Structure formats: C-alpha cells, structure tokens
C-alpha cells in the first residue's frame, strides 16, 4: 500500500503540509521507475470500461469542447436479467470518441486496486473523504474550460501527456459551483486572472492543487489518461451541526428567547454565547469533531476469502474499567454494557473511532480485568 510519502517523493509530507497544503500548487515530476507510474495503464482502463453493467450516465460522462454531452446521446435501454437498464452504449460512446470527445469515469476508487491503495493514506492525511475519477482525453480537444474545484486535488498522469494551465487567482473557500452555462464560463474566464504557470504532465507526474485554484488542462498529441483524487475534509460548518446536537442537553438553549430589544434578551444571548464558547473548547466537543472526521475516512474492505473470518469474543470481568480518553471512551461504555461482545462487531459499529484505538481500548480493558477473553 502506498503512503503519502510515496506519493509526494522526493518532497516529504512534513514539507508538503508546511509549505503547500491548502496554500499553493505543487508539481512533482516522476523519478524513473517510480511506483506511481504503474497506477493505471490503457489495458486496465479498457478492461474497466468493458465492465458495461457497472456504468450509468452518472458514473460515466462524455464531454466535448468543455460541455457535457447529454446522456440520451450516448446511453440506451439495455435488456438485463433483472429488467431494462439505461446505461452507456459502447457503440455510441465510441462514435463520440472518434469525434474527439473525452471520457470521465466517476467514483472509481473502489474499482481499481492500484487506485484504492492510496485512498486510506490520503483520507488519514487530510481527515477527509476521498474519491477518484478517471479522465481520458485527446490532443487539442478540451474536456473542461477554466474552473476551480471544491476540494483538494491530486492529479496523476498515467498515460500520454497533458498541459495544465494554472492561473493567478483563487476562489475563496468555495463550497458550491455555479451552474454551467455560457454566462458562467465567461465569468470564470474573467475571474481567473493572468496565467501563473503551465505544467507539462508526463506519465508518473503528480500535480497538487488547493481548493479553489483556477485552472484548465489540454492533452497534447495523442491520448491522455489521468486519475484525480478529490479530498474533501469537514469544514467549519460542521461545528454548527455538532453544537445543535450538544445544546439539546442544556436547558438554557431550550428556553424561549425574550422579546427583541429588551435588556433581558441581551443578557440571555450573552449567556448563550458564553455557554457556546465553553462548549467549543471542551473535551466533549473535541471528541465530536474527531468522530465526525473519522466518519469521512474510508476503511480498507479487507476481504480474504476463501478464509472464513473468525470472531474474537469477550465477556465481562470483575475488574475496573480502564481510563480511556477520546472517542474510544464511547465504545468502552458500550462494551461494558454488553454481556458478551465480538471485537469485530464493535469495530464495524463504531466506524467513527479508529480501529487501532478500539483494539488498544479492548487490550486495556483486558489488562484491568474489566473484560475477559472467551
């Protein structure tokens, strides 16, 4: 499994986080023979496309000259064993490819093992949700016009070559993208600013773009294939969701607000503000943030058939509960309320707590005698 350091080499992860993370773009040319040059090739891409039953108009998109081709132009109703399914028609797609159209395959992070190998490291490094898209385009025909993204971007050039144009301006922490039309495209072109640099991507090269950075890309001669990892961490708005849940336990937030303009209301709001400030720096709030972030990070599926999984069983002991801090304490309370539990079941249920912390908590409970192995 590749690590973040493997991805960034020869840049270290500490240098990346200090100098580039959410700050400025970074181009990393591939060293000869680098492992990331084998992320995907044309044969494996074609084999993926040939799995026609997994693709829909939402997961396989066709673009031409910066605009999406309407699904009816490349999809058809196909007879299947479970009924009629509307899906991309390989024959129609190939006609559009012959005219220079581009392909975008969405959400492939779980379909290609070599691509999936990086998702845990990226998710953990940014405490965010990771998805991966594949882009196939041909020289001289642009799939997307100038735009910005709503997430971190790591682009890996797999086959062919592509020139990325990066502009000087950056959208300020965008969370939505305007509707794609002529007016929007003109607005983006006006907002992007002058060209900052052009990056010539070759097989094995990596390009990092922070959220909001204006850019566009164009394949050079021949065909280009690249994969883009999109990493979306939680943002500050998560705070409101957590506060809304936590404030339900404080009667002060359930009281009616007094009439506007009254001194009583001012005092009431000041009191609520103090309570919110105290809550935001509490250990409970920090644990809630940690759990919200953990939910975004995908775990490895880890199937190992034909080996049949086994369950590690524990029962209640007579010893005291161990001292456990952080989100794992929630799982400990649950474990000690069960007459019998399976470690693997607990790991499955508490997907908002890192697996390593759950295992450490169980080990601590065994050492104190709170749990015993069955």
Residue pairs with C-beta under 8 A, 6 or more apart in sequence:
1 117
1 118
1 120
1 121
2 35
2 36
2 117
2 118
2 121
3 121
4 13
4 16
4 121
4 122
4 125
5 12
5 13
6 35
6 36
7 36
7 118
7 121
7 122
7 154
7 206
8 16
8 28
8 206
9 28
9 31
9 34
10 28
10 31
11 20
11 26
11 28
13 125
16 26
16 208
20 26
20 208
20 210
21 210
22 152
22 210
22 211
23 210
24 210
25 166
25 197
25 199
25 207
25 208
25 209
25 210
25 213
26 207
26 208
27 199
27 201
27 205
27 206
27 207
27 208
28 205
28 206
28 207
28 208
29 202
29 204
29 205
30 36
30 37
30 202
30 203
30 204
30 205
30 206
31 204
34 204
36 156
36 204
36 206
37 203
37 204
38 114
39 114
39 115
39 156
39 158
39 227
40 112
40 114
40 115
40 134
40 158
40 159
40 225
40 227
41 158
41 159
42 159
42 225
44 112
44 114
45 134
45 136
45 158
45 159
45 225
48 105
48 108
48 111
48 112
48 134
49 55
49 90
49 103
49 105
52 78
52 87
52 88
52 90
53 80
53 85
53 87
54 111
55 87
55 88
55 105
56 86
56 87
56 88
57 71
57 74
57 75
57 86
57 87
57 88
58 106
59 105
59 106
59 107
60 88
60 93
60 103
60 104
60 105
60 106
61 68
61 69
61 103
61 104
61 106
62 68
62 69
62 73
62 74
62 88
62 93
62 96
62 101
62 102
62 103
62 104
63 69
63 101
63 102
63 103
63 104
63 143
63 144
64 96
64 99
64 100
64 101
64 102
64 141
65 141
65 142
66 142
66 143
66 144
66 145
66 185
67 180
68 180
69 96
69 101
73 92
73 96
74 88
74 89
74 92
74 93
74 96
75 86
75 87
75 88
75 89
75 92
76 86
76 87
76 89
76 92
77 84
77 85
77 86
78 84
78 85
78 86
78 87
78 89
93 103
97 103
97 138
100 138
100 140
100 141
101 141
102 135
102 136
102 137
102 138
102 141
102 143
103 134
103 135
103 136
103 137
104 133
104 134
104 135
104 143
105 133
105 134
106 131
106 133
107 131
107 132
107 133
108 115
108 132
108 133
108 134
108 227
109 115
109 116
109 119
109 130
109 131
109 132
109 229
109 298
110 116
110 301
112 132
115 132
115 227
118 229
119 130
119 132
119 229
119 298
120 297
120 298
120 299
120 300
122 128
122 130
122 154
122 229
122 231
123 129
123 130
123 231
123 296
123 297
123 298
124 297
126 152
126 231
126 233
127 233
127 234
127 293
127 294
127 296
127 297
128 151
128 152
128 231
128 232
128 233
128 234
128 293
128 296
128 297
129 231
129 232
129 233
129 296
129 297
129 298
130 229
130 230
130 231
130 232
130 297
130 298
131 229
131 230
131 232
132 227
132 228
132 229
132 230
133 227
133 228
133 230
134 225
134 226
134 227
135 143
135 224
135 225
135 226
135 227
135 228
136 223
136 224
136 225
137 143
137 162
137 219
137 223
137 224
138 219
138 222
138 223
138 224
139 218
139 219
139 220
139 221
139 222
139 223
139 224
140 218
140 219
141 219
142 216
142 217
142 218
143 217
144 216
144 217
145 185
145 188
145 189
145 216
146 167
146 185
146 188
146 189
146 192
146 214
146 215
146 216
147 177
147 188
147 214
147 215
147 216
148 170
148 171
148 174
148 177
148 188
148 211
148 212
148 213
148 214
148 215
149 209
149 211
149 212
149 213
149 230
150 174
150 175
150 176
150 177
150 211
150 212
150 232
151 211
151 230
151 231
151 232
152 208
152 209
152 210
152 211
152 230
152 231
152 232
152 233
153 207
153 208
153 209
153 210
153 211
153 213
153 228
153 229
153 230
154 206
154 207
154 208
154 228
154 229
154 231
155 164
155 201
155 206
155 207
155 208
155 209
155 226
155 227
155 228
155 229
156 204
156 205
156 206
156 226
156 227
156 228
156 229
157 201
157 202
157 203
157 204
157 205
157 206
157 207
157 224
157 225
157 226
158 203
158 225
158 226
158 227
159 203
159 223
159 224
159 225
160 203
160 219
160 220
160 222
160 223
160 224
160 225
161 200
161 201
161 202
161 203
161 219
161 220
161 221
161 222
161 224
162 200
162 201
162 217
162 218
162 219
162 220
162 224
162 226
163 198
163 199
163 200
163 201
163 217
163 218
163 219
163 220
164 198
164 199
164 201
164 207
164 215
164 216
164 217
165 195
165 198
165 215
165 216
165 217
165 218
166 195
166 196
166 197
166 198
166 199
166 209
166 213
166 214
166 215
167 192
167 193
167 194
167 195
167 196
167 213
167 214
167 215
168 192
168 193
168 194
168 195
168 196
168 214
169 191
169 192
169 193
169 214
170 210
170 212
170 213
170 214
171 191
171 211
171 212
171 213
171 214
172 212
173 211
173 212
173 235
174 211
174 212
175 235
178 184
178 187
188 214
191 214
192 214
193 214
199 207
200 220
201 207
201 226
209 215
232 296
233 293
233 296
234 289
234 292
234 293
234 296
238 289
238 292
239 280
239 289
241 292
242 285
242 288
242 289
242 292
243 276
243 279
243 280
243 285
245 288
246 279
246 284
246 285
246 288
247 253
247 275
247 276
247 279
248 254
250 275
252 271
252 272
252 275
253 272
253 275
255 268
257 265
257 268
257 269
258 264
258 265
258 268
259 265
279 285
283 325
287 326
287 327
287 329
287 330
290 326
290 327
291 327
291 330
291 352
291 353
292 352
294 327
294 351
294 352
294 353
294 354
295 351
295 352
299 351
299 355
309 344
311 342
311 343
311 344
311 345
312 342
312 343
312 344
312 373
313 340
313 341
313 342
313 343
313 373
313 374
314 335
314 340
314 341
314 342
314 343
314 362
314 365
314 366
314 371
314 372
314 373
314 374
315 339
315 340
315 341
315 371
315 372
315 374
316 336
316 338
316 339
316 340
316 370
316 371
316 372
317 365
317 366
317 369
317 370
317 371
317 372
318 369
319 368
319 369
319 370
320 368
320 369
320 370
321 332
321 336
321 365
321 368
321 370
322 332
322 361
322 364
322 365
322 367
322 368
322 370
323 364
324 332
324 361
324 364
326 357
327 350
327 352
327 353
327 357
328 353
328 357
328 358
328 360
328 361
330 350
330 353
331 346
331 350
331 353
331 358
331 361
332 361
332 365
334 346
334 349
334 350
335 341
335 346
335 361
335 362
335 365
335 371
336 365
336 370
336 371
340 374
343 358
343 359
343 362
346 358
346 362
347 355
347 358
347 359
350 358
362 371
365 371
366 372
366 373
